[in-house]
Amino acid sequence: MNDRENVNVDKTKLDTCGCWERKESLNEHHNRPGLPAIDYRIGTHSTFLRRMLLSLSLNIIKDGPTLARLTTRSPDDPAIAMLDAWATAADVLTFYQERIANEGYLRTATERRSVLELSRAIGYELSPGVAASAYLAFTLEDAPGAPGRATIEERLKVMSIPGQDEKPQTFETVEKIEARKEWNRLKPRLTVQQELIYGATELYLSGVNTRLLPGDAILLVGMEREKLFVSERWDFRILKTVTPFPEKEKNYTIVTWETGLGHDKPPVEPSDKPRVFTFRQRAALFGYNAPDWKGMPDTVKKAYDPSYNKDDSSTWRSDWPDFEIRIGKKLLFNWDNVPGSDWENLKEYLIQTYGTNWIGAVTPVNDGSEINISQEGNLLKIRLNKEKSKATRAYMTISDGRTDVFFAKMDSEKKLKIYEKNKIDLDAVYPRILSGSWVVLVKPGYKELYGAQEVETDALADFMLTAKTTRITPDTVKHLSWFGLRDTVVFAQSEELEMAKRPLTRTIDGKNIELDCQVEGLEKDKKLIISGKRMCVRIADETEGYSLVPSSDFMKPKELKPGEILSIIELPVIVDNRIRWHLMDREGFDGSLDIEPGGKLIINEGMAQIKADDISFVNKDGNIVRLDSGQFYFQDPPFSVAEGRLEWHLTDNEEINDIIVSIESEKIIPVHSEKDDETISEAAFIEYVTTGLERTAITLKESLATIYDRHTVSIYANVALATHGETVYNEVLGNGDGTRPNQRFRLNKNPLTYISSPTPRGIQSTIKVYVNDVEWKETPSLLDLEANSQDFILRNDNDGKTYLTFGDGKKGARLPSGRENIVATYRSGIGPEGEVGANKLSLLQKRPLGVREVTNPIAASGAAPPEKLEDARTNAPFTVLTLERIVSLRDFEDFARAFSGIGKSQAVTFWMGEKKIVHITVAASGGKPVDPRSNLYKNLRKGIDAVRLPVQHVIVESYRPDFFNLEARVKIDPRFINDKVLAAIKSALEKTFSFENRSFGQAATASEINTVIQDVEGVIYVDIEKLYKSTGFSALNQILTASRAFLDDMGNIRSAELLLIKPGGITLTVILNE
């Protein structure tokens, strides 16, 4: 025999057949802790046969003879063949003996049944899985005559619309709610009354058919000017841009102008509540096109006006006489006879700019005589010559600090045709100019507003012109004489435009949401679903040199391009006196961007120094107040975001609080979301409701997780929780038999639905069992029951079938005898197939009265498959480690890990001031993140809170996934097929760096990767060329780190990372010749 393994030979003796005397020992076992399998066999077929062959020549019986003359070792000898048969039997027995021994330990067991029974020995049941849950949003009919209200009963069935290669899944509501049509889709407040404050340069107008164009004029005037003629609180502006927004949800027009509202010198505020007018007609004054006076011959000048320049009385005037709008005088000639006078009496009313009446004396006058006016310091000189023809022009002067010359002409009807004051004569007839409208006269450097008291049509002949004109009597003569006929433009035919409410552009974030109307019936703890798109920012067109910096040092920054659009992940904060934005690009790359605050505010150690020249006003409790320069402190949060600007929340800690300063951003501009952006939804719960005169405001229990673009947000309030699974009603399990202990029944429709619950196991079954129409309760174990306890236990076998076991009369009551008296109602359906996508649950199997439709704005989540063996090996000991109470830090981690639906957990502690925080990072089964508003998350928090010490502060957050890429060259043994070896390498790498086999904060190293590849059969050696994170620099790193939970620069806790190999991120190249 040539096999000498495990054989001890005494070479001094020979056996009777001439062979060596041999004595072979049994296998010795040394199994160190932590092995995946134990070595328990005492031998194999070869060792058993060899030992028996050696024993043939040994003296087995003490003092007895050996087996004589059996010297053959030929396998065809009957004796040797019998030994071979027994060796085979021993080999089989020891194989199964080893398997049985391995099945006796939790770590080494390979059969699910073994793990199941071993776990039960310490009171642990393998998790049967968890059903997915979803929030259903119901929409009620709102047509006239519809009831407007509906009751959504528990167990209302809704089916999903299956996708490719999917099956429809059934969900059922688990609560009863009252729904109202007013709660279908609530909208946040979208508009606010426009405050046209000092410096404003834009205005929102209702509708898009304003017929306005750039270059048109608008007037903003209010009651101040209507009540007082001298009020300057009105604004006339020429439009720079006119931008209509015809979208249904907008339907407004934005107009802008250059110069802000109000006046600097003297300082004048705009009207408090202005009305808006545009002018449909531009006109000129009568005489604007008169011939040039300087070019007229002297004969014409003498015939038209025999007057000279008032200064030297020798040269002709520079323009036509009365070539301006006449104000300040109105001549009324009274032709009644006056005793002692051969002249018509003259009475003059002199009305100055501000409405003071000066009444002249009524006395006989002679040519060249003077009449004193009642107002001191004013002199009226009348020069009328009786000898002159009635067709002769006469003139008079008024001495009131200046000399104004007026001309009049006598006609044949003893009526003096005079130039009346306080009139505006236009160059043509404009029939659409109406009394009561507004008129603005504009000349270079000056403009004035007048109300049209009267409007009439007249015929004028002057300045060698004749025309029919529109004559306007203004409501005041203020500065009317300042407007010359040639350089004045008249804006008339005013038409009022309706002001639109200004859109609110501030984001929806935090806890507070103001609705657009009053909504009745909203109460504390009511469920809501908030849906919308993220607010975005745009990198300014001329901004270069900025990059989006990821949190990891192994990820390269992403250079930002001018005009690029990014989504806002978190509100900006202040870091190192700069504004830090957390943004995400369209490819899902997220990081931080630090921006200088600019020249309007200077940030220093949590304070803002304001330059009064740049920021004159702030919004305080909705009011506009003046802000003086100085030091102000940032509030928490320090910022809010609105379209086109960043709003700074400040306080001076004295008189002015809750200041909101709006500043247009120079380098990063907040903008609305785009049409193709993803719609995000999250669940929320009402903390309290405040109802005002016009609208309702709600405060949520927790801050929203997303920074929403306000104009995309919808709030669903007809929300009911539903879980995966379909109810099986009144299934007869069988007949009770009082003579039989521990009767056992199997459910016909599997799997039984388990839903997430705040219990130590994290699950709760949906079964209800009735015995003779009396409900019996489920219990974890029969051991602690009394003899008459009407309870049962549920057990799932290795095939996923569910069995009910009842008591034996000592530990739990026996079932009473009866025919078909054991009835169960339960739900069937569980596992990841229930995690349907958003808006997939829309098929109502039975439509309640008044309900139009249903959907799930949030994808179903929280499902978990039946527990795998590897998970059970890890989780089973947690039952005896925590004993359903949490004391130590490890207890937090173990409790969370054992919770159904949770795949990984890690607990760390932080000190925040004098408060100790326990932070738990978790991941859902299969590696999915845990939505903080999911049922799974809420039940986990409740379960932890139920068994921890009240003084402990706990934060639970989902993990942060991270991925890496690998590029390597592999030398393969030429005897092996290259493709199969490469496939085996990829499979080994994916398994090693999978979710199940990695821990939070565990790094990936080049040496570990080299070992994994080198262990694959057929690999001679490997050359790793590049190892880098997916969003990092393409380079060879010897180690890629993943962080545990940590405190960032702002003192915020960041959850732990899980570093995995990126799907499709493995690039392998075969080394052919080297």
ROMIGU-549315 format. One record per residue (C-alpha): z, y, x; residue in one letter. Coordinates in pm, whole numbers, plus 50000, padded with zeros to 5 digits. Example, Ala and Ser with C-alpha at 12.3 -4.5 7.8 and 13.67 -1.06 7.14 Angstrom:
BEGIN
507804955051230a507144989451367s
//
This chain:
BEGIN
500005000050000m499065034350134n501105056949903d504315063950089r505565093849884e509235093749801n509725059849976v512645051850209n511815022750445v514135002550664d511754992150938k514174966051080t513604942550789k510624925850635l510494912050286d509594875850201t505944884550143c505654899950487g505824935850359c508154963150455w511374964450269e511234996150063r513625014349833k512125042849624e514495069049473s514175086349135l512855122149110n515485148649165e515215180648947h516135215849054h515105239948779n515895275948864r516565300848580p513705319248416g511045292148445l508485290148162p508865252048164a511435227748304i510775196848513d512505167748340y510415136248403r511955109248621i508545095248709g504905089848624t502775058748586h502145055948959s505765060049061t506995035948795f504445009348900l505205013949266r508935010449213r508464978549012m506164963849275l508734971349543l511424955349333s509554922149333l510674915549688s514174928749649l517274908749573n517994922549232i520684896749143i523644898149374k523884867349588d520894853749401g517494843549542p514534866549540t511414859649335l509794832349542a506124827949621r505004859849418l503194875349704t500104887749524t499604924149435r496284919849269s495994940248943p494324911148764d497334889348815d499214885348485p502534895148639a501114926148802i499234934848481a502484933048285m504134956448534l501204980448491d501664979648112a505344987848142w504545015948386a502215030048126t504905028147857a507425044948087a504895072148164d504395079547794v508105079047718l509015102148004t506195126247910f507585130547561y511115130847695q510155160847907e508435177447614r511505171947396i513705186047668a511495217347690n511585221247314e515365222647336g515315256547509y514125289147357l512315300747669r510445268247731t509715256747374a506015256347286t506165245346924e506785271346653r509025246846469r511215243546780s511545281046819v512185283546446l515045258546453e516525271046779l516545306546640s518215294846323r520955279446534a522035314646629i521365329246287g517905343146359y514875337546138e511385343146270l509945373546103s507455363645835p505675396545886g505775429745705v503515442745432a501735475645488a502775505745285s500765535345163a501255567444970y499035569544663l497995603744532a497075604144162f494795629844002t495215636443631l492585648143387e492625685743352d489875690043091a490745708542769p492525684942533g493745661742810a497445653242786p498145668843127g500985644643200r501185607543272a503745581443368t502875560243671i504775527743620e506105505043890e503785476443995r500615495443906l497825477544095k495305495744312v492625477544512m490855488644828s487145492944876i486355467345147p484265475745449g481905453045638q483365417945675d486545428445496e488215415945182k489645438644913p493385442944943q495755448444652t498585473544662f501235479544398e503415509444336t507095503144405v508435532644208e507945550143878k506915586743882i506025613843634e502695630443713a501325664043599r497885679343618k499385710543781e500415688444072w496965673744137n496165695144438r498445724044514l497085750844742k499045772344981p498885809544935r495455819145062l495295856445003t497455887345020v496975922544893q495165943445151q497285968545333e494865994845457l497176008445720i496626035345978y493916024446219g492385997745993a488675991846058t487805964845806e487925959145434l487465929045205y485385935044890l485055911244597s481785892644559g478715892444777v476375913644560n477735947444673t474255960344771r475855975145081l474035978345411l475125990045754p474886027745751g476056031145393d479146051645319a482406042345149i485296063645028l488926052445011l490906075844788v494016071844578g496326090144345m497396114244618e494026132244608r493606128444233e496896146244168k496676172644439l493406189144539f494646198044884v495686162444976s493986149245287e495006113045227r491496100145178w489006084645416d485226085845429f483546060845662r480026049945754i479756011945761l479065994446087k478695958845958t478415942345618v479085904745618t478975885145291p480725851345258f479095833844961p481095801644991e482805792544665k486285793344813e485635827644968k483135848644767n483905881344938y482235906645167t483785920845483i482765956045581v483755973145904t483526007846053w484156023946389e486976049146348t490256036046210g491676049745887l493856080745894g493686111546114h495316120646442d495136158646437k496846167046218p498446132846165p497526119945820v498186085345681e495636067445462p496246064845091s498986040544991d496966023844715k493376034644758p490426027444538r487116020244708v483866038044625f480406036644769t477726063344726f474416052344585r472716086144642q472236108344941r470966143544868a470516177545023a471466212244897l468996234644723f467366256244989g467606231045273y463806233545309n463486271345275a461006288745509p462426301145834d463886335945774w463176347346124k459486341246077g459226361645759m457506395845780p459716426545740d458016436245416t459146403445266v462636407745405k462896443145262k461616432244925a463996402544919y467096418945065d467416454745188p470546446845388s471056445845758y473316427345992n476906436045909k477736442846273d475286469546381d473586478046048s470256480746228s468956445146271t468026420346004w470386391845917r469686358446092s468976338145780d468436341145414w471126360545235p473706338445068d472416308545264f475576289145204e477546276644908i479166306544736r482866304244672i485706329044623g484066352344365k482686351144020k481226383143869l481446387743493l479846419443354f481146432743024n478576454242839w481006467842581d481176505642582n484196520542750v485266555742639p484516582042901g482116560443094s478366559043107d478476526343296w479046491043190e482576480643269n482996454943538l485666428743555k485896405843851e487856374443903y488316365244261l489366329244311i490286320244663q490306286344828t493696274244706y493286285844349g494976320644360t493526344044095n492866380044188w492106401543885i490266434143938g490896465943733a488796473943427v488006511043464t484946533543457p483256534043796v480806556443967n478286547944226d480166541444545g483596542844392s486346518444480e488496496444260i491856483744385n492526447344319i495956436844203s496486414644511q497746436044796e495466440645093g492156434044916n489616460644829l486656458144595l483816483144649k481256486644372i478026504744447r475816506544140l473326534844085n472426543643727k469156558043841e468046524743981k465756502443786s467316472143627k465026451743844a466466467044156t468836446444356r472266459944411a475026447744629y478716450044666m481196441244934t484736427744927i487126437445198s489636409045248d489626405445620g485906399545637r482766412545474t480916390045234d477726403245080v476626392044733f473496402144552f472806404644180a469836414743973k469756432643633m467486418543366d466016434643059s468476418542818e471366439842943k472616409243122k473216408343491l471976375643636k474386367543909i475006340644167y477946321444035e480626308244263k482136272544277n478816255044230k476976228744434i473216229844375d471346198944491l467736198344604d466486178844302a467536163843971v469716132844003y470426119943653p472786092343771r475316116343913i477996118543647l480936141043585s484196125543699g482546110244005s483206118244368w481036139544599v481386141944976v479746170345171l479126162145534v477966184745812k478156178746186p481826177146278g483246181245930y483336165345584k485066173645258e485736155244933l485146170644591y485486157644241g482576165144009a484146182843711q480826191543550e477296180243619v474286197743466e470606203143522t469436238243612d466336256643736a466636277844048l464286302244219a465396315144553d464476315244916f460846315544801m461536281644636l461646270744278t462966237544155a464926219743892k468236209144035t471446190843957t474326215443958r477806202144027i480996220843953t483596207744200p487296204144126d488166226444422t486436252344638v488306241644950k486106250245248h483046249845028l481596279945207s481716261045538w478696240445441f475286255345518g472266246645311l470236232045593r472726209245775d474736195445484t474296159945353v475596153045006v476936118144927f477006114744551a476706090144261q479936072744353s480416037144233e483736019344249e483895986144431l486535959944368e488785952344659m489305915744730a492575901244842k492635896345215r492565859745322p495735847745487l494715832945818t498125823045954r498455785746010t500435761845794i503175747846016d506925743646031g508935737245716k507995765845482n504935766745255i504285793945001e502045782144718l499315803144559d500925803344213c504045793744023q504485756243996v507155742343768e509035709643802g509075705744180l512455692644288e514365682344596k513295649344759d509925649544584k507215633544794k504205654044899l501115647045103i499805675645316i496105672345404s493975695645610g492285702345941k493785714846263r493565751746344m491335757546644c490865782046925v487725794047096r487515802547463i486255838347486a482615841947584d483275858047920e486355837648011t485835814848309e487985796248556g490405780748306y491115743648272s492975720948034l495745705148242v496995670548135p500655661248162s500035633748418s499425641448785d496885613148799f494615629248540m492205655948646k492105689148461p489145695548235k487255727448301e486815748447989l483525765347911k483135799447746p482725794947372g484265760047369e486245750647056i489555731947087l492145720646834s495715733446845i498225705046887i501405725946908e502315762346867l502175781447196p505345786447394v506415808247686i506545791548029v507025811548349d506215843948168n502875830248051r501715817547715i501215779847719r498895763947462w498795726647388h495175719447297l492775690447245m489015690647293d486415673547076r486555641647290e490305637547237g491365650647580f494585670147538d496515691447781g498035725547837s496415759047902l498405788448043d497195823447958i498465857248076e499795878147785p497465907347862g498205944347879g499675950047534k502915931047595l504685922647915i506745890747913i509805888848131n512605863248102e512315857547730g511785894347649m508695914047562a508145949747671q505925967447421i503575995847500k503776019847207a500286033347276d498805999047213d501025986846930i502106012746680s503085991846383f504705958546307v505185938445994n508845937645888k509565917845573d506055925345453g506385962845514n504645983845774i507056002346001v506626022046321r507676004346639l509006023146937d508426010647288s511205991247452g512655956747509q512485930347240f513615894147237y511535864447131f512545845446822q512255807946773d509435799346739p508125828046952p504625827046805f502515819446502s498745816746497v496285835046274a492515838246286e491495860346573g495015868546687r498355856246807l501415868146617e504535874446824w507925869346658h510385894246807l513755909946740t515735938246897d519045923046784n520045956446636e518325973646347e514905957546350i514685920146300n511975895146212d509235916046368i505735901746365i503365918546609v499715909046568s497605911846880i493995901846917e493695876347194s491435885147483e490775851347639k491615825347377i490765833647018i492245814446722p489465804246483v489125783246171h488345746246191s484765734446175e483075714845899k482955681746087d486535682946213d488825654146121e491015657745814t494625649045892i497255639745635s500995635045653e503805628145411a506575653145354a509675656445137f510965687644964i514335701245074e514495729444819y512225751044602v512215788644548t510295803444256t509405840244252g507655862343999l504165852144108e504425820744317r506555791644432t507735785344787a508825751244913i510915742045214t510415707445364l513075684845508k511245682245840e508705703946016s505075694445983l503625674846272a500285693146263t499215729546299i496955732745993y494135756645919d495515772045599r492185773345416h491645735745452t495055724945325v495595706244999s499025694744884i499225663644667y502355662344452a501575632544223n502545608244498v503945573044465a504815547944735l502895515044722a503005483744933t500585455845007h500755425044789g499995413244436e502665402844191t502805367044064v504625368143734y506975340843603n505815311943818e507605279543716v509005264244031l510295232543872g513175215843691n516815220343779g518795188343845d522555191543849g522945157844022t521025168144331r522525190044603p520445215944784n517415214044561q514325228044731r511215243744580f507995257544733r506125288444619l502575281444510n500965313444632k501605322144995n502375342145195p505355358045027l505375395945061t508125411445269y508445449045277i510055471945530s513715478245460s516645495745633p518425462945704t519235448546046p516185425846020r514055454345890g512545434445602i513285425045244q511575399145029s509965407644696t511045376244510i513235374744202k514435340544084v515675333043734y517595301443640v517845297343264n516795334243243d519685344943465v518785361043798e520105343944110w520325363944432k518875357744774e521345353545060t520825349145437p522865317045455s524635291945234l527495286645476l529645315345354d529095309644981l531675298244731e531115267744514a530015287744211n527905314044391s524535317144219q522505323244532d519635307844726f518095310645071i514465315545168l512915296845456r509355298045591n508035267145756d505675264746049n502625266945820d503755299045655g504835282345332k507955295945168t510735273645035y513785281744824l516965261544883t519935261944647f523565252144698g525225218044697d528205226644478g530435233844775k528415260044960k526705276644669g526245264644313a524015235544223r521155242043985l521855233543621p519715206243477s516835217543266g513125215443210r511035241943386e514105263843400n513505276643756i511175306643738v510205331644008a508385364944011t507215375844353y504425392644540r501915376444770s500155393445059g501285404345404i500115413445749g497735436945933p494865431145691e496745454145456g496385483845691e493375498345511v491995531845613g492525565445450a490905570645108n490175533345070k492645526044789l490775539544489s490175511044243l492695511343959l492875477443790q494475493643485k494065530743437r497085548343283p496335573043007l495465607043148g494835595143506v491415603443646r491555588443994e493745576944281v493415576244657t495465572244972n495005603145191p496985585845467i495925552145605a498215523345516a500605515145799s503715495945900g502265460745869a503175433146109a501905397246135p504225367246132p506245367346449e504635351046750k506445325846966l506625349347263e508125376447046d510595352446892a511815341347235r512535377747315t513925388346978n516095358746884a518885366547133p519155401746993f520945387046693t523925377846907v523525407547141l523935434546878t525785415346605l524485441146357e526305470046523r525305495446787i527745506247054v526085507347394s522745521947502l521295486847531r522305480347170d519995508447054f517095493047240e517845457647124d518325467546761f515025486446752a513175458046927r514465432346677a513445454046382f510485438746198s507325458546264g508485471746603i506765457146908g508535474947193k511465498247245s513215516447524q516385537147503a517485564147748v520095591647732t519845628947797f522375656747810w521305687747622m524045712647682g527255695047586e525515670747353k524505635847459k521215624447308i520055588447278v516255588247282h514455556747168i510765552247239t509145526747009v505765510846950a504655492146642a503605455746652s500235451846817g500555484247011g499995508946730k501915541746730p504735546046481v504015574146239d507225594446200p506485598045828r505765561345766s508035538145574n508575517645890l509875547746083y512155559345801k513655524845752n514195520746125l516075553646135r518145543845832k518895509845981g520055525246308i522145551546131d523845524845923a525275506246222v525745533046492r528695555546553l528415588046355p529085609146665v526005596246840q522855617846823h519665597246807v515995606546839i513295580746770v509725587946879e506515568446917s505275560847266y502435578047451r499605554247542p497825558347875d494965538748030f493475532248369f490115521148510n489405496148785l486385492049013e486405462649256a484135440349463r484795403049458v483695375649698k483195343549498i483035308149628d479355298649614p480285265949442r481365285549132f479255303148872i479585340548926n479535351048558d482255326648462k484485337548748v484005374148659l484815366448295a487965348348404a488985378048620i488555402448331k490485379548100s493345376748352a493475414348402l493395421848032e496175396947968k498345409548252t497965445848155f498075440547780s500515456047537f502525423947513e502995420747889n503745456447997r506855477747955s507345514647893f507285533748220g505895503948416q503475513648691a500235496148784a499695489449154t496715479249360a498705450349510s499535436149165e495895438549060i494845422149385n497245393249318t495965388148963v492355386549080i493125365049381q494865339249160d491655332848965v490015300649074e486835306449270g487825339949421v487765341149799i488865377149840y488745410649657v488105446349766d489515472549524i487345503749552e488755526249279k491925526149072l492525556848857y493645568348516k490925571848256s491215609548242t492055613448610g490165617148934f487895588249023s489635575949339a491565547149488l495255551149411n497655525449542q499985531549249i499535546248903l502795557048753t503865557848391a506825579148296s509875569148102r511155594247850a511885627348022f512705664047965l509735687248016d509735723048146d510635736447803m513615713447762g511795691547511n512045653647530i508735636147590r508585599447491s507815571647738a504315561747844e502775527247829l500085522348093l497445496747999l494045487748132i491335505647939k489115483647720p485785483147896g487315500048199g486905470848437i483885472248671t483425441848896l480705436849156t479955404149336v479815405549717i476705385849803l476215387750180n479085397750404e
//
